[in-house]
């Protein structure tokens, strides 16, 4: 672990040109291309994420655009899937799948740097050198100057995609060393020279004269050493029937762990070597257990070895003092479904704490011998998906369950530990579909939840329905006890679609509509939508039908020559999206379908939904920009891969283009799918919550 905080600033070397991460044109840069390579090989971990702190749930970042100061982006980050930590006095710099977090020792998450701020992609490694913070990403090395809050970048002239995906940093005072998917690499801060050393899937550590490395994928597991003066590799040490797993060191020692090969019933082993020329010796720790497996390994500047393991069904941290030959161990426990032994170990140089990173960030307090969350444990760490937006609040599924996120106060109000598949917000009531349909064999229960936002109480009832239900969207009600539901029943080759009113207090159904939906012409092919002017709108193959909930009259409102898949209403106009990706409008004094917009250009897929936002139509499209082949030397096929650009298109109702937002303009993390509007902003979930407001 070589974090030399007094060494020169690498980013000040000017022999390598620094170019912007996100150019104004939409042509992809090699940085963006590298992200897509990762997606192809399955190494970009998807998910929806969020951050919180002890005093409040999150802090919003407001990013006005250069063109229009009336526009802004809001962002609420996750705090999940932690990759690396760097210590900086009162601040911890934390790399995660959401970006680079600035975390204070008071327990507050002060800021998250993302693509908006100039970070190329997700943060995978971080190290402090001088007064700069060097961030490894899946698109190269970014260098943050905390005094200016700006990024510079270190680029390799080859710009090979896999060489730009950083896994781990070490700095020896001259060279910045790093692991990548292409192998071990170094950047010389004097000459600005990049070098490749092969050895993929490796872990390494540097000393004054050598680099020590293990290569997990090697059929002959060896600890290698690289002589920095000669650039020659030597085989240091080999164990029969074992595979080296982790290696670390300081200025006095190198330590490494190895696991037995498959079929070997032995336990993991721990070896160390005194620098510069000591012999490798085994450290036999007093840990009992059959087929014991060490997990992560670190050695501190205090010459103590820290490693995690699982013993007697408990997650444990072992600490061995190489000088005093003293051994201690601590129980770490399990936080929900997160195993605290799976991540890395960081002895704190300023406090008596051991930080543990995995999917979440925890720390062991050596004085109290307890393990705690870095943030308040009742707060959600990850957003899964938003269900409805109303008046500055979002009903959202999180890792902690379903709840309401208030983005004006940055607070989260938990409703239930369970997840909801749907939600509708009607007056002071949030209706939740909490059905648990069991596994592949079924056997679950159909449950409806009613949450009162004033009393903060949740009631749940099991419905006597033969099949799962869906809510009629955008519904209104004069009573908080009634809700519109749709359901489709299959029996002996016949399909029946139903629309009902359910009285929650009386637990009674009133049937509004029951139709034979065995054919495409009568089948409900998407969600039903409530409109004060047209009643309940239902999409079928033949067109849009409307159901009057009072008279129960059901008739064809207008026919279509296409399959309508999504519908919204603004005032008197019905806007329809076809299965071919074309938008139409009907009504508003014109009782015929009028074409608004047709999906055009190279495309990966057609929009499947849209949202009405401030008298405009917002929908997602994806444009194919280019193809590339990273080379057969990394195992990719000859056909190459395409790069796709996420776009959010804002249209006027006459079909003219109002604005296009795309992921090349700093919003690369936003997928733009499933946008929700609360009238003020358009909201999205992608490693946190984003909003576009104007």
N, C-alpha and C positions, 0 to 999 in steps of 0.2 A: 504494500500500500504506500505508494510514493506520491503524496500530494505536497509538493514543495511550494509553499505560499510565498516564498521570497524570490522566486526565479523570475526571469524576464518575461515580458508579455509576448506571447507567440503572435498574436494578431497584428502587432506593430510591424512585423516583417512584411515588406511591400513587394517582394519579388514575384509573388503569386497574385495576379489581379483579383480583386474582390468584385463580384458581380451580384446584382440583386437576385434574391431568391425568386421573386415573382415579377417577371417582366410585364409591361402593359399589354403586349400582344398575347394572343391565346396560344401561340405555338409553344408546345411543352419544352421545358428545359430538361437536361439530363437529371437534375434533381427530382423533378416530378416523375420522370420515367422510372427512376429507381424505386419510387413508391409502388408503381404498378407491378414491377418485378416481384416485390415482396408479396403483393396481393396474389400473384399467380402461384407462388410457391407456398402460399398459405401462412405467411409469417406476420402479416398484419392482423392483429387481434381486433375483431370488431367489438361493438358493444356501446352502450350508452352510459355516460359517466357524469359525476357531479362532485363538487367539493363543499366542505362545511368547516366550521371552526367552533370553538367553545362559546363564543359570545353571540355569534349569528351564523346562519346557515351558509352564506356565501356572500361574496362581494361582486357587484356587477362591473364589468369592463365596458365602457361606452366608447365606441370607435366611430367618430364622424367621418364621413367620406370627404375626399378633397373636392369633389365636384359640387356637392350640395351639403352645406352644413346643417340643413334641416333633417338630413338622414343620419341614422346611426345604427350600429350593431350593438346589441347587448349579449353578454356571454356569462354563463354561470358554469364553472368548470366542475368536473368530477374530481375525486381524490382516490383513485383506484388503480390497481395494477402497477405498483411501485417498482421501478427498475434500478434506481441508483440514488445515492445521497452524497453530497459534499458539504463539509462543515465550514462555516464562515462566522466565527464569533457568535453573535446573537441570532444568526439566521442559518437555516438549513436550506440548501438548494436541492430540490427533489425532482428527479426525472421520472415521468410516468407516461402511460399511454395517452394521457390527455394533454401533456405538454410539460413545461418546466415550471415548477411551483416554487414560490418564495414563501417559506414557512418560518414564522417567528417562534422563539422558544417560549413565548407566552401562550402558545397553543393556537395561534391564529394563522390562517392562510392568507397572506397579504396580497398575493397576485399570482396569476397563472399566465405564462407566456405561451402563445399558440401561433398558428399560421398568421393570425391577424397582426401579431407583433413582429413577424419576420422569422419565426422558427420554421424550418423547412417542413418537418413532419413531427410525428410523436418523438418524445425524448427517451432515449435508451441508455444514456450514460452521461455523467456529469463530473467535472473535476475543477477545483479552484487553483489557478496559477497566477501569481502576482495579485493584481486587483481585478482580474477578469474571470468570468465563469465560462468554461468550455463545455459545450453541450454536444454529445453524440446523438445523432438522429438516424432515421432510416433514409436520409437524404444528404448525408455529409456531416461536417463539423460546423457548428454555429458558435460564435464567440460573443458573449454578452458583456457589455460594459455597464456595470450597475450605476455608474455616475451619470451616464447619458441615457440609460435604459434603451440602448440600441444594439443591434446585432451586426457583426461582421462575419465573414465566412472564409473557411479554408477549403479550397477546391484542388483536387488532383486533376492535372491536365488530361488524363485519360478519361476521367468521368465515367469509369466503368460502374455500372449500376451496383453490382454486389460489393465493390470496394468502398462504396459510400455508406454502407449500413453498419453502424458502429455498435459494438457490443460491450466494450470495456476499455477504460483509459488507464494509462500509467504515464508519469512524466519524470524524467531523470535529470532535468536541468538543461538538457540540450535538445532531446528528442521527445516528441509526444508519440507514445506507442498506443496502439489500439488493435482490438480484434474486429474483424469484419467477416461477412459471409464468404468473402474471397480469400481470407486468411489473415495472418498477422501483418500489420503495416506500421510504418513509422513516418513522421514528418519532422525533418530537421529544421529547427527554428533559426539556425544561422544561414543555411544555404537554401532553405525552402524546398528541399528535395524530398520527394516521396519515395519510399522503398517498399516492396512486397517481399514477404518471407514465407509464403505458402502456409501450410499447417492450418487447415480449416477445422472448425469445431474445436477450438482450442481455448485454454485458459492459461494465463501467463502472469509473471511478475518480473520487475526489473531490479537490478542492483547496480552498483557503480560500474562494474566491468562486464556484467553478463545479463542476458535475458533467460529466465527459466520458464519452460513451457511444457504443457501436457497436451496431447492430441487425442481426444476421446475416440475419434473414428479410426484410429490406426489399428491394424490387425496385430501389430506388435507393440503393446503399450510401453512407452518409454518416457522418462523425464528428459527433455532435451535442454541443452544450454547453448546460447548463442554468444560467442565472443564478440563484443562490440568493436574491438580493434580490428579484427580480421574478417568479421562477418561470416565466420565458420560455425556450423552447427556440430555439436558433439552429443553423443548419447551419454547421459549422466547416470541413469539408474533404471533398472528394469526388475519387475517382480513377476515371477512365473505364476500363472493362473489368476492374475489380478489385472484390473483396468484402472488407470489413474483417473480421478474424477475432478478434484479441485486442487489448486495450488495458490499460495500467497506467501508474502515475505515482508521483512522490513530491512533495515540496514545491518542487521546482525544475523538473521536466520531466514531460511526458506522452509516452509512446511507444505506437505501434500497428503491427500487422502486417496485411498484406492479401494475399490469394491471388488469382491471375487467375481470371476467370470461365471457365466451361466452354467448351472449344474454344480458349482462349488458351494458347499454348505458352510463355508467359513464366514466370519464377520469382516466388516471393513477394518482397514488398518490406517494408522497415522505415522508418517515419517517426517524427520526434520534433518536439516543440514546447517552447520554453522559456517557463515561466510568468512573469508572467500573460498577456502579450500578444505573445509571439514568433510568428514565422511557421512553418508546417509545412515541414520539410525532410527529404529522404531521407538515410538512412544507408546507404552502399554498403559492405557487409562483404566482405572478401576471401574469399568462399566460392564455389568453382567447382561447376558441376553444371547439367545441363539440367533444366528444369522443377522446380527446387528448391522445397521446401515447408517453411516455418517451422511449428513446431507450437505450443509454449507460450512465453509471454513474461512476464518480470518485470523491474522496475527496482528496485534496492536503494536504501537511504538513502545508500550510498556513490557514487551516480550511475553505477553500472555497469548495463548492460543485459544480461540473461541470457535466452537463447532456445535452444530445442532444435530440431534438424532431423535429417534423415537424409541422409548424404552418402557416396558410394562404398561403399554397402552397410553403413555403420556408423552407429550412433546417436551423435549428437554434441551437445555443449553449447558454445555460443559465448558469450563474455563480451566486451562492448565498453564501455570506459571513456569516457563522454561528455566528461569534463574533459580527460583526458590523451590521448584519441584512440588508445588502445591496444587491441589485439585479441588474444584468446587463445581456443583451443578445446581440448576434451577429448573423448576417446572414452568413451562410456558403456557400450557393450556391450549384451548381451541376457541377461536372467535367466530361463532356461527359455524359456517361451513368452511372457514379459512384455517388452514394449517399454518401455524406460526413458524414451523421449521422449514418451510419450503423456500423462503426468501433468503436474502443476503444478510450479513451481520456487520454492524458498524459500531465499534466502541467509540463513545463520545469523548473527544479530547478535552472538553470543557466542563462536563458534568459527569456524575456517577450514574450514567445510563448506558445501556446497550440497545441500540436501535435495530429493529428487525423489519425488513421489508419483504413483502410477498404481494398478494393482491391488496392487502391493506398495510398500513404503517403502524407498528406498535413499538413500545420500548419497555425494557426491563429496568426498573428502579433498583439499583444495587443496595440501597439503604433499606427500603421497605420490602424488597424481594418480591415485588408484584409486577405483573405485566399489564400495561394499560394501552388503550387506543391513543394515537396521537391527537385525535379529534374526539369530540363528544360521541360516545357510542350509540346514542339514540338517533343520531343524524344519519340520513341516507348518504351513501358514498357513490352511488351509481343510479342514474336515471335509466329506466328501461324503455318506456314509451309513454307519450302523452295521450290522453283520451278526450279531454274537452278543455277549452279555454273560456273563461268568463270573467270580465271585470277585473282584470289584473291578476287573476289566479289560474293555476293549471291543476287539473286532476291528473295525476301521473303515477305510474307504477315505478317503484324503486326497489333496490335490494332489500330495503327495510319493510316493504309492503306498499299498499296503495295509500295515497295521501294527497294533500293540497299544498302546492308550492306557491307562495305569494312572492312574486318577483319584485314587488315594490318595497317590501320589508325584508326580503331575503330570508323568510322563515318557512319552515315545513311543519305541517299539521298532519300527523299520522291518523288515518281512518281505521286501517286494519292491517294486521300482519300478512294477510293474504293478498294475492294479485287479483285484479279485475280485468276481464276481457273487454268490457265496454263500460261507458259511463254517460249519463245525461244529467245536465244541470238545469233544473226547473225551479225558478224562484229561490227559495231558501233550502231546497232539497237537492242532494246529489244522489241519483239512482245508480246503483252499481250491479253489474252482472258478475256475481261471485260464484258462478256454477263450477263445480268440480266434477268433470265428466269421467274421472277415473282414467285408466290406461287404455290400451288397445281393445280390451274386452269390455270397456264401458263400466257400468255399475256405479257411476258417480251420482251426485245430486244436483238438481237445478235450483240455484239459490239467487234470490233478489235481495239486494241491500238498499236500505234507505238511510241516508246520513243527513242530519239536520245541522247546517253550518252555524247556527246560532247557539244551540244547546250542545253541539259537538257530541251528539249521541248517534250510534249506529244500531239499527235493527235489521236483522236478517231473517228471511222466511224462505222455506223450501216450497217451491211451486209444484203443483200436480200437473205437469205438462209432459207429454210423451216425448218431445224433442226439445233441444235447447232453443232459447229465445234470443231475439235481438231487439234493441230499442228502436222505435221510430225516432229519427234524428231531428234535432232542433225543435222539439215539441214544447208546447205551452199548455198550462193547465190552470184552472180556477181553484183547484184544491191540491194540497200537498200530498194527498193520499192516493191519487190516481196517476197511472202511467200507461202509455201506449206501448204495446209489444207486438212483434211479429214472430211467427213460428211456422216451420214447414215440416209436415209429417209424411213419412213414407210407410206404406203398408201394402203388402202383396202387389207390388208393382205400380201402385197408384200413389201420386203425390198430391197432398192437400196443403194449400197455403192459408194461413189465418192471420187476421189482425184483431187484437183484443184490447180492451181496457181492463187493467187489474186494479181493484180497490185494495190497497195494502192493509187498511185497518179492518175491513170486513172479510178480507181474503177471498174475494169473489171475482170471477171473470165475467165480463160482458163482451160477447162476440159481435164484432162490427162487420167482419167479412170472412167468408170461407169459400174458396174457389178450388176447383180441380186444376192443379198446376202440373199435370203430367206432361203437357206439351210445352215447347219453348214459347209459344204464343201467349200462354197464360202464366208461365212460371215467373216468380219474382227473381230477377237476375242480379239485384244489388239491394242496398239498404233502402228502406222507406224513409221519406222526408216529410216533415210537417211544414205547412205554409198557411198563414192566417187567411190568405186569399183563396188558395186552391184546396185546402184541406190536406189530406195525406196523399202524397205523390208516390206512385209505384212504377218502377221501370219493368217493362216486359219487352219481348222481341218485337211486338207490333207497335210499341210506342209508350207514351206516358199516360197512365191512368190516374184518376183522382177519386179518393174515397171521402165522402162527407161524413165526419164522425157523429154528426147529430142525426141526419136522416138515414145514414148508412147506404146512401146511393153510391154506386160504383160505376164509373163510365170512363170511356176513352177521352182524355183531354185533347191529345193530338197524336197523330200517327207519325212514324218515322220509317225511312227506308234503310235504316241501319240498326244495329243493336246498341241501345243506350246503356252505358255502364256506370254513369255517375251524374248526379243532378244537384244543382243548388238554385236558390231563388233569391233575387234581389228586387225588392219592390214588386212590380207586376210581371217581371220578366223571369222566365224559366231558362236556365243555362244547362245544356246537356253535352256530355262528352261521349263520343261514339267509340265503338270498339276499334276503329281504325285510327283513333287519335285526333279526330276533328271536333271542333267546338261549334255549337249552334245555340241560337237563342230563339225563344218563342214568347209571344205576348207583348205587353206594353203598347197596345194599339195595333199590333201586327199579328194576326192569328195564323201566320205561316212561319215555317222554319227559315231562319236567316243564318247563313254561314258566317261565323266569326273568324275562324282560324283553322288552318290545316297544318298538321305536323309535317315539317319540311326538313330537308338536309340529311346528311349522313346520320344514321340513328342506330342506337343500340337497343332501345326499346321505346315504346310509345307511353305517353303519360297515362296513368291509371286513375288519377284523381286531380282535383284542383280546389282552390279556395277563393272565396270572394273577399277582397281586401280593399277597403276604401274606394269603392266604385271601380275597382279593377279586378282582373282575373289573374290569379297566381297559379302557375303550374310548373311542374318539373319536367325537364327534358335532359337527355344525355346525348352529347355529340361525340362521334368517333373522330379523333384528330389524326392519328398516325399509327403506324405499325413499326415494330422493331424486333430484333433478335439479339439477345445479349451474348450469344455465342455457345457453341456446343461444349466448350470446355467447362461449363457450369451445369451441364446436363439438361439444358432446355432443348425442345424440339426445333425442327428446322422452319416451322411456319411463322415464328415470331408471335408477338402479342400486340394488341391494340391498346392505345391510351384513350381513356374516355373522360370527358369534361362534364361535370355536373353543372347544369344551368337552371336558374329560376327565372322564368319569363313572366313579366307583368304586362298584361294586355289591357287596352281600353276595350269597351264593349263594342266598338266598331271594328275591332280586329287589329287596329294599329298598335305598334310596339311602344309601350310606355317605358320599359326599362328591362335590361337583362343583367342579372347578377350571376357570376359564374365562379367556379372554384379556383380559377387562376389568379383571382384578384385578392388573394390572402384568405379566402374562406374555404380552403381545401378540405377542411374537416367536415364541412356541412354537406350532407347528402341531398338536402332540399326535399326529401320525400315526406309524405304525410304532414304537410304544413297545416297549422291551425291558426286561425285568426280570432283575436278577441276584439277586433275593431280598431285597436291602437297599433298592434304589432303583429307580424307573422312569426310564429314560433316553430322551432325545429328541435329535434333531439339528435345529438351526435357527439359522444364523449363529453356530455354536458348539455346545457340548454342554450340555444342561440335564438336571437330575435332580431328581425329587421323591422325598424320603425321609421316612419316618415310623417 
